[in-house]
Amino acid sequence: MSYQVTVGWLELLAGLLLALGPPKLQEISNFLLIVLMMGSIFTLVSLKESLNTYIPAVVCLALLVLLDICQFLVRTEKVVRPIRKKMPSSAKGS
């Protein structure tokens, strides 16, 4: 029973940090939620539950991974800046 309560509090705390926290804590909470969802899927597999019980955990895991990929792309986009070619001074007058 204490395992379920602990996981519930971790999910609640990580979800709040994901929604309201600063960017660095959002990344950490996203990683924590991904690990928790992987753990829940592993638990369901080990208990040999029906496939219908996997669906919420798999959907949440997919959304968290998508969010992680989007955060990574935004960080990379800030680092990489396109190089603008300078126009020759004679072309400016035309």
C-alpha positions in Angstrom: 0.0 0.0 0.0 2.8 2.5 0.8 4.2 1.7 -2.7 1.0 2.9 -4.3 0.9 6.0 -2.2 4.5 6.9 -2.9 4.0 6.5 -6.7 0.8 8.6 -6.5 2.6 11.4 -4.7 5.5 11.3 -7.1 3.2 11.4 -10.1 1.3 14.4 -8.6 4.4 16.3 -7.7 6.0 15.6 -11.1 2.8 16.6 -12.9 2.6 19.9 -11.0 6.3 20.7 -11.8 5.7 19.8 -15.4 2.8 22.2 -15.7 4.0 25.0 -13.5 7.8 24.7 -12.9 10.7 26.4 -14.5 12.2 24.8 -17.6 14.9 22.8 -15.9 12.5 21.3 -13.4 10.1 20.5 -16.2 12.8 18.4 -17.9 13.5 16.6 -14.7 9.8 15.9 -14.0 9.2 14.8 -17.6 12.0 12.3 -17.1 10.6 11.1 -13.8 7.2 10.6 -15.3 8.6 8.6 -18.2 10.4 6.3 -15.8 7.2 5.9 -13.7 5.2 5.1 -16.8 7.8 2.5 -17.9 7.6 1.0 -14.5 3.8 0.9 -14.6 3.9 -0.9 -18.0 6.5 -3.3 -16.7 4.3 -4.0 -13.6 1.3 -4.7 -15.8 3.3 -7.0 -18.0 4.7 -8.9 -15.0 1.2 -9.3 -13.6 -0.1 -10.5 -16.9 -2.9 -8.0 -17.1 -5.2 -7.8 -20.1 -4.1 -5.5 -23.0 -6.9 -3.0 -22.2 -5.2 -2.1 -19.0 -2.0 -1.1 -20.8 -3.6 1.5 -23.0 -3.6 4.5 -20.5 0.0 3.9 -19.5 1.2 3.5 -23.1 -0.7 6.7 -24.2 0.8 8.7 -21.3 4.3 7.3 -22.1 3.9 8.2 -25.8 2.8 11.8 -24.9 5.6 12.3 -22.4 8.2 11.0 -25.0 6.7 13.4 -27.6 6.9 16.3 -25.1 10.6 15.4 -24.4 11.4 15.3 -28.1 9.7 18.7 -28.6 11.7 20.2 -25.7 14.9 18.8 -27.2 14.1 20.3 -30.6 13.3 23.7 -29.1 16.6 23.7 -27.2 18.5 22.7 -30.4 16.7 25.4 -32.4 18.0 28.0 -30.0 21.6 26.9 -30.4 21.6 26.6 -34.2 21.1 29.9 -36.0 20.9 30.2 -39.7 23.7 32.1 -41.4 22.7 35.0 -43.5 24.6 35.8 -46.6 25.7 39.4 -46.9 24.6 41.1 -50.1 27.3 42.9 -52.0 27.0 46.7 -51.8 26.4 47.0 -55.5 23.2 44.8 -55.3 21.7 47.0 -52.5 21.2 49.9 -54.8 19.2 48.0 -57.4 
